[in-house]
């Protein structure tokens, strides 16, 4: 009785039942945005009608023995082979298990992977000549807004964001810029800094100290990486085993 309630009948074609579950499965197979238009009462009715049409075609195909035609059998076998390969692959992967001890061992051996280096968030105004850079620096001392001067004078695309360069690590910028930024204090504005790109006036907006992620913080990432490694190893091991069993020739 329970099973009948769960699979409420919505249509029947030549004795074959179509249930609410079939409707749900059909909708789940659609692109979510496209499926949304069928989630009304009228939309569900259209889906049921489509399922009915498909069953009519199915019974007609059986009556005409289309399932025995050479082209259909060929496609069916190709599809079966592809599905079986995917299924066999999933069987190899599902045998892989990750234990808590595996996670702890990996973390202890690879602690450097979980160190987050010092980072900075800075803004800059880039110009072509030193005199203009000095003039802009003077205007900043007089109280002009950094963002306004960046939009007016900077030759860097970051001018559209008021000169904001976002977050970066040591070594990501050219050496002169890098050295200046990581020797500054938050809120400090530099004198003009010359690089191969021109003259920069830099404002250090934020500086974040080096951090080390704990085992608990890194646990899920470690599990994901270990699972990837072990699945890859299990797959290669299985392939090597099967290569000994079945002849392989490469041309």
N, C-alpha and C positions, 0 to 999 in steps of 0.2 A: 504493500500500500504506500509506504513512504517513497519508494522509488518512482511510483506512478505520479505522486504529487510533485516530486522534484523534476520530472520530465513531462511537464504538461503538454498535451497534444495541441498543436496549432493547425495541422493540416494532414491529409493522407492522400497519397497518389498510388493507385493500383495496389493498395494494401500496404504500402511502405509509409511508415509514420514519420512526420516532421514535428519536432518538439521545440519548446522554448530554448532548450540547450543548443539546438542546431542554429537557431536565430542568433543567439549570443556568440557562438563560434564564428558564424559568418561575419558578424559585425567586428569581432576581434581581429579578423583577417584583413580588414580594411585599414587604409590610412586613417589615423585617429581624427584628423580634421574633416575628412570626407565622410567618415562614419557618423559624425555628430549630427548631420542633417537627417539621419534616419532614426534618431532616438525619440521622435514624437510618435503618437499613435498612428498617424498616417504613414510615417516612415517605416515603422515596424510592419505595417500591412504591406508596404511595397517589398520589403525584404522577404516576407512570407510568400508573396506572389512570385518573386524571383526564384526562391527555392523550389516552388512548385514547378515552374517552367524548366528548371534544371533537371528535376526528376522525370518530367515528361520526355525530355531529350535523352535521358539515361535509358529509360525503358524502350524508347524507339531504337536507340543504338544497339541494345541487346537483341531486340527482335530482328534487326538487320544484320546481326553478327559482325558489327563493326569491331568488336573486341578481338576478332580473329584475323582482321586484315593485317597484312605484312607490315605496313607503316606504323600501325598502332602498336603491334607487338614489339617492333624495334624501339619505339619511343618508351614503351612500358619497361622494357629490359634496361634501357639506358637510365631511366629514372630510378628503377629498383637498385641498379648498381651504384648510382651516386648516393642514394639514401643509405645503402648498406655500408659504404665507405665512411660516411659521416657517423653512422651509428657505431661502427667498430672503433673509430677514433674516439668517440665519447666514452666508450667502454674502457679504453686504455687510460684516459684522463681521470675517470671517476675512481680508479683504484688508488690514486694518490691521496695521502692523508698528511696533514700538517699537525704535529704535536706541539704543545706549549714549550717543551724542552728544545725543539728545533728552533722556535722563535727566539728563545733566550740565548741559545748558542750563537745564532746568526748575529744578534744584536751585539753581543760581547766581542765578537770577532771583527765587527764592522762599525764600531762606534763613530768613526770619522764620517761615515755616511749620514749620520744624524746630527751633525754639527751645522748650525746655521750661522754663516759668517756675519760679521758686522755689515750693516747696510745703511745707506743714506737716501734721503729724499731731498732733492735740491731743485732749484730753479735757476735759470741763467738768462742773461741778455748777451747775445753774440753780435759783435760789430766788426767791420773790416779794418778800422784804424784806431790807434791808441788815443789820439786826441778826443775822438768822439766817446770812447770808453771812459776817459777821465771826466768828460763833461757830464755823462750820464751818472757816473758815481757821485759827482758833486750834487746833482739834482736829488739823488737819493738821500744824501746827508741833509738836504734842505726840506725833506719830508715828502717828496714825490712818491707816488705809488709804484712799486716795483713792477706789478702786472701791467700797468698802463704804459710804462716806458718800454717794457718787453714787446708789447703789441705794436708800439710805434716804431721802435728802432731795430729790434732783433732780426737777424737774417736766418735764424733757425726756425724750422716748422713748429717748434714748441711755442712760438710766439702766440699762436692761436689759443694756447692754454695759459697765457700769462707767463710763459717761460718754464712751466713745470715739466721736469724731466722724469718724474716718477721715481720709483725705487730702483737702486742699482747696488751691485757689490763692488768691492775693491777689484780693480783690474778691468772693469767693463768700459771705462772711459779712457781717453788718452792720458798718458802719465802725468802731465802737468796739471790737468784738470783733476785727476784722481787724487794727486798729492794734496792739492789745495783743499778739496772737499773734506777729506778725512782728517785734516788737521784743524778744521774749523769747529766752532761751537754752534749749537742750535740757535737760529735767528741771526747769526753773523752774516755780514755781506763783505765779500772780498774786494780788494783792489783789482784792477784789470789783470787777468791771467792770460798770457799769450800761449797759444797752441798753433798747430798747423792750420786750424780753421779760422783763426782770427783772435780777437780779444774778448774774453768772457768776464762778465761781472756775475759772480755766483752768490746765491743766497742759500745757506743750508737750512732747510725747513725742518727736517727731523733726522735724528741719528738713532739707530737701533743697535744695541750691543750684541755681541756674539751670543748665540743661544745653543743649548744642547737639549735635544729632545729626549725625554725619559723613555724607558722601555714601554710603559703604558701608553704614552703618546704615539710611539712609533709602531705599536703592536700590529695594527691592521695593515700598515704599509709593508711591514716585514712579512706578514702572512701572505699578502698578495705576491710579493717578489719571490718568496720561497715556493709558493704554489706554481708560479710560472716556471721557475727553474726545474722543479721536480717533475712537472708535467712534460716539459721539453725533454728531460732525461729519460722519462718513462717511454715517451714516444720513440726516441732514438733507439733505446734498448729493444723495444718491440720490433722496430724495423730491422735492426741488425739481426735479431733472432730469426725473423721471417726470411731475411735475405739468405740465410744459411739453409733454410728449408725449401724455398722455391727458387729455381734458377733465374738469374737476372742478367740480361745482356744489354749493354749500352752501345748504340751505334752513333 
